[in-house]
Every structure is written in C-alpha cells, then in structure tokens.
Amino acid sequence: MASERLEFASDLARKAGALALDYFRKLDTLTVTQKGHQDLVSEADRNVELLIREELAKAYPQDGILGEEHGMEEGESGYTWVTDPIDGTANFVTGIPQWCVIIACVHQGQVIAGVIHDPVANETFTAYAGGGAYLNGTPIKASSSDSLSNGSVGVGFNGRSAVTDAVNVVGALVSKGGIFFRNASGGLMLAYAASGRLIGYVESHMNAWDCLAGMLITQEAGGKVMDQDISRSLYHGARIVVGAPGVFDELKEIAESSFAPLEAAE
C-alpha cells in the first residue's frame, strides 16, 4: 500500500538526512581548498544514496531504484523508487543550510508516495496518492493567492537548459508585478509551493529524482501541477509548472512563452 511505503520512505529519508547532516557539519572542520569541500560533498552524495539503496533493497528487493548518483536498477515488481540523496549540493558545499533528501515511489506510471526531508530545519514534507499532504504530520495546503503580485514564485535554473529560460521567466514575472525566489534546491522550492510558502514554482527541465516527490506533494496539498508522462520522465526528466489554483494558468502561460521548445531543453 502507498501509505505503508510512504511511512517507510519517511523514516528512511530521516535516516539518510542524519548521515548527510553529519557530512554537512564536517564542512566547518575542513581548512583545505574548495576541492576538499567538493570531495566531501561527492562522498556524502555517494554514501547517502548507498544507504538509501541498501535499505530499499532489504525492504523491497523486487523494486527498481533510480538515483542521481548510481542510475537505474530495474525491478520486477512494477514499483520504482526515485531518489536524490542531496538536492542542493551547491548550497551544501558552501555551507548554506538549504538542501534536502528526496524519495519518491512510482507504480505503473503514477507517483504514489513522496518525501522531501530538510535535515537542517528538521522538516519532512510527505504525501501519498489520495492521502493528502503533510509537514511533520500536520496537513498543509497550497497558497490561496489569486494574483502573481501576492506571493513569491520559485524559479529554477540548471545547466541543461537554455540560459534564456530562467531570464525570460523572471522578466515576465516581474513585469506582472510578481516576485521571484530561488534557493538552488528545486526539491525544497517545490515543497514550499506545496505548503503555501511560495505561490508556485517553474523550471524548464528537472530530473525525475528532483521533481516527482514535490509534484505529488503539491497535488495532494491542493495545488495544480502541469500534466506529465511519469514513465517518460524517469528517463528524460520533465518541464515543471506547479502553482496555487488561482495563479497556475498564468504561470503556465509565462512558462510556455519563456521557455525554449521542449526538444531543445532535453
């Protein structure tokens, strides 16, 4: 059941987050160059994902696993776990406390459970299909904003997309009286959109391990999410537009007019 898998994933995300947090605190003890920090973050990424994979393999040996660091391991059960051990590594490596552990579970082309855990703030955003969305066990709701000038919109950017994608979105948003927000963790920004802290989030291309959990949590919190072919996104990523019901259509229009064609973004 989705609820059982969500409970397992939530516990696992907290366990993985504790390991990642140990690494994060070690940054202060490094007096070496930036390369030393990069090495530490690479080790943290690798070992946190290995922890997640080992725990999943023990609990659900027939399931597939897709992760940022180690790619896809196909399963036989029809279930696939999708994980990013540390989303926001640019923040992590420079000591900025805005990063998270992400775990989602996909079954037959549908995301059935999702967890975004922020170890520094001790915040765990969770949802399973049809079960609502929660932050540390308390129900959350997407923003009730009906205007782009009432609230902030998260804007994502990555090296895989045209530079103009994010620039165009910011320009269009500001011209409509909006405010843009970016913290270099797409996972956290999606969680913030789900919980009403942001009124929406847009990014021209996100990998599955960064976005699937956040899309489900947003949907279960009453937000609107642009339709996706989930099975395809596992291998090719997705274009992301999520938002409060009152601003979603306008955000979608901004994204469509600002982003390069999908073929160019992938």
MIROLUM-46540 format. One line per field, with one value per residue (C-alpha): residue in one letter; x, y, z. Coordinates in Angstrom, 3 decimals. Layout:
% MIROLUM-46540
resn	[A  ...]
u	[X  ...]
v	[Y  ...]
w	[Z  ...]
% end
This chain:
% MIROLUM-46540
resn	[M  A  S  E  R  L  E  F  A  S  D  L  A  R  K  A  G  A  L  A  L  D  Y  F  R  K  L  D  T  L  T  V  T  Q  K  G  H  Q  D  L  V  S  E  A  D  R  N  V  E  L  L  I  R  E  E  L  A  K  A  Y  P  Q  D  G  I  L  G  E  E  H  G  M  E  E  G  E  S  G  Y  T  W  V  T  D  P  I  D  G  T  A  N  F  V  T  G  I  P  Q  W  C  V  I  I  A  C  V  H  Q  G  Q  V  I  A  G  V  I  H  D  P  V  A  N  E  T  F  T  A  Y  A  G  G  G  A  Y  L  N  G  T  P  I  K  A  S  S  S  D  S  L  S  N  G  S  V  G  V  G  F  N  G  R  S  A  V  T  D  A  V  N  V  V  G  A  L  V  S  K  G  G  I  F  F  R  N  A  S  G  G  L  M  L  A  Y  A  A  S  G  R  L  I  G  Y  V  E  S  H  M  N  A  W  D  C  L  A  G  M  L  I  T  Q  E  A  G  G  K  V  M  D  Q  D  I  S  R  S  L  Y  H  G  A  R  I  V  V  G  A  P  G  V  F  D  E  L  K  E  I  A  E  S  S  F  A  P  L  E  A  A  E]
u	[0.000  1.036  0.660  2.993  5.593  5.310  5.913  8.984  10.268  9.754  11.778  14.457  14.666  15.226  17.893  19.621  19.253  21.030  24.005  24.047  23.869  26.947  28.842  27.429  28.726  32.182  32.498  33.436  36.389  37.877  40.612  41.515  40.602  37.236  38.361  38.299  34.710  33.800  35.367  33.388  30.114  30.825  31.468  28.314  26.197  27.563  27.268  23.832  22.487  24.172  22.435  19.084  19.649  20.728  17.698  15.328  16.913  16.395  12.790  11.633  14.063  11.842  11.524  13.533  15.648  16.588  19.033  21.104  24.432  24.030  21.449  18.623  18.385  15.347  12.987  10.367  7.509  6.282  7.446  10.384  11.934  13.371  15.835  18.163  20.418  21.291  19.313  21.026  24.669  25.831  24.349  25.652  29.239  29.285  27.625  24.218  21.559  19.120  19.250  17.169  16.815  14.155  12.490  9.528  7.851  6.340  3.934  2.670  3.261  1.904  3.744  2.185  4.380  6.790  9.055  11.157  13.197  15.151  17.549  18.778  15.286  14.003  11.092  9.635  7.111  5.141  2.239  0.786  -1.712  -5.161  -3.935  -3.303  -0.037  1.733  4.627  5.874  2.481  0.411  -1.749  -0.519  -2.313  -1.152  -1.465  -4.868  -3.264  -5.117  -2.546  1.106  1.627  0.520  3.360  6.654  7.252  10.183  12.251  14.605  17.656  20.093  22.963  20.927  18.612  18.954  20.206  17.337  14.744  15.126  15.898  12.701  10.594  11.991  11.375  7.796  7.095  8.487  6.628  3.384  4.194  5.493  8.440  10.824  12.527  15.434  17.370  19.181  17.192  14.342  13.103  12.729  11.111  8.522  7.906  7.473  4.960  3.040  2.927  1.882  5.189  5.540  2.608  4.260  7.400  8.612  11.671  12.248  13.760  14.121  15.336  12.835  14.670  14.330  10.675  8.424  8.012  7.367  4.765  2.795  3.027  1.838  -1.062  -2.132  -1.923  -4.466  -2.037  -2.157  0.575  1.267  0.463  3.423  4.182  5.727  7.171  8.947  10.157  12.052  14.487  14.173  13.121  10.249  9.210  7.751  4.971  3.153  1.103  -1.755  -5.043  -5.528  -2.250  -1.469  -2.863  -0.906  2.278  1.760  1.364  4.571  6.435  5.155  6.140  9.503  10.988  12.741  10.850  10.884  13.096  15.785  15.508  16.201]
v	[0.000  3.561  4.602  1.837  2.725  6.378  5.571  3.528  6.285  8.955  7.008  6.298  9.944  10.995  8.336  9.399  13.041  12.386  10.933  13.867  16.308  14.705  15.427  18.957  19.725  18.460  21.319  23.589  21.363  21.474  24.056  22.845  24.309  24.263  20.975  19.472  20.610  19.147  15.831  15.787  16.532  13.810  11.326  12.452  12.148  8.699  7.295  8.724  7.211  3.879  3.921  4.570  1.849  -0.714  -0.068  -0.206  -3.420  -5.039  -3.921  -4.146  -6.417  -6.719  -2.953  -0.839  2.081  5.243  7.638  10.621  9.075  5.449  5.479  2.998  -0.521  -2.149  -4.122  -6.827  -5.620  -2.664  -0.281  2.090  4.226  7.548  9.373  12.337  11.880  15.579  18.061  21.425  20.347  23.855  25.041  22.033  22.528  26.212  25.757  27.190  25.254  24.848  21.281  18.145  14.397  13.346  9.939  9.104  5.836  5.234  2.425  1.784  5.323  7.055  8.653  7.023  8.388  11.253  12.609  15.775  15.955  19.031  17.785  21.237  22.605  19.174  19.476  16.452  17.075  13.942  12.737  9.573  9.428  10.240  10.735  14.471  16.319  16.897  18.707  16.838  15.156  18.363  18.893  21.518  23.453  25.265  29.058  30.693  33.561  34.618  37.137  36.930  40.137  38.364  36.000  34.741  32.283  29.879  29.898  27.031  27.052  24.359  23.857  21.569  24.318  27.496  30.404  32.494  30.171  31.467  35.026  35.168  33.803  36.318  39.170  38.099  37.576  40.943  42.724  41.357  42.650  39.308  38.414  35.576  33.320  30.942  28.955  26.491  23.466  22.594  19.979  22.473  25.068  22.501  21.675  25.379  25.655  22.700  24.253  27.725  29.446  30.035  30.520  28.426  27.004  26.776  25.192  24.335  20.921  18.853  15.310  12.798  12.442  16.190  16.714  13.639  13.800  17.546  17.309  14.700  16.656  19.818  17.982  16.424  19.865  21.214  22.870  22.447  20.600  20.532  17.094  14.753  11.409  9.981  6.858  9.030  11.492  8.713  8.655  12.122  14.458  16.904  20.525  21.751  24.212  23.994  26.631  27.737  27.213  30.983  31.635  28.342  29.241  32.492  30.694  28.135  30.912  32.555  29.240  28.472  31.907  31.985  28.514  27.150  24.298  21.074  19.310  21.931  21.618  17.859]
w	[0.000  -0.719  2.927  4.108  1.502  2.473  6.135  5.193  2.879  5.544  8.100  5.502  4.412  8.029  8.481  5.252  6.269  9.565  7.669  5.243  8.142  9.703  6.492  6.318  9.811  8.829  6.337  9.245  10.112  6.621  6.289  2.811  -0.557  -2.312  -3.880  -0.398  0.012  -3.368  -2.429  0.797  -0.972  -3.541  -0.752  1.069  -2.104  -2.831  0.681  1.404  -1.813  -0.983  2.404  0.733  -1.875  0.709  2.918  -0.065  -1.334  2.072  2.468  -1.176  -3.051  -6.133  -6.665  -9.080  -7.901  -9.816  -8.180  -9.220  -8.277  -9.406  -12.201  -12.766  -11.404  -12.982  -10.753  -11.258  -9.041  -11.096  -8.351  -8.809  -6.085  -7.263  -5.017  -4.800  -1.749  -1.529  -3.622  -3.445  -3.479  -4.446  -1.158  0.746  -0.400  0.591  3.969  3.037  5.008  2.113  0.826  1.204  0.770  -1.753  -2.098  -4.356  -5.294  -8.744  -9.649  -13.164  -14.347  -11.234  -8.329  -5.266  -2.457  -1.984  0.758  0.885  4.079  5.172  7.884  8.929  9.601  10.675  8.248  6.467  3.690  2.768  0.650  -0.788  -3.634  -2.326  1.246  1.482  2.113  5.406  7.047  10.115  10.330  10.099  6.978  4.511  1.781  -1.317  -1.298  -1.783  -3.734  -6.868  -8.100  -9.087  -7.111  -3.937  -3.038  -4.462  -7.288  -7.222  -10.419  -11.139  -13.378  -14.435  -16.807  -19.091  -20.340  -22.363  -20.235  -21.548  -19.985  -16.435  -17.562  -19.606  -16.750  -14.266  -16.729  -17.413  -13.724  -12.642  -15.442  -13.986  -10.514  -9.283  -7.064  -7.878  -5.358  -5.778  -3.188  -5.517  -4.284  -6.618  -4.178  -1.349  -3.600  -4.674  -1.008  -0.310  -3.162  -1.722  1.745  0.606  1.338  -2.403  -4.758  -7.457  -8.985  -12.582  -14.199  -17.829  -17.061  -13.899  -13.449  -12.066  -8.746  -8.138  -9.023  -8.705  -4.919  -4.969  -7.715  -5.764  -2.504  -4.281  -5.901  -2.617  -0.972  -3.458  -5.851  -9.612  -11.488  -15.213  -16.649  -17.068  -18.640  -15.468  -17.120  -19.689  -17.057  -15.259  -18.170  -19.687  -16.887  -17.131  -17.571  -14.301  -13.623  -10.286  -8.578  -6.413  -8.300  -8.539  -10.382  -12.118  -15.542  -15.599  -14.544  -17.289  -19.862  -18.636  -18.858  -22.350  -23.647  -21.832  -22.267  -25.335  -27.073  -25.063  -27.585  -27.022  -23.258  -23.130]
% end
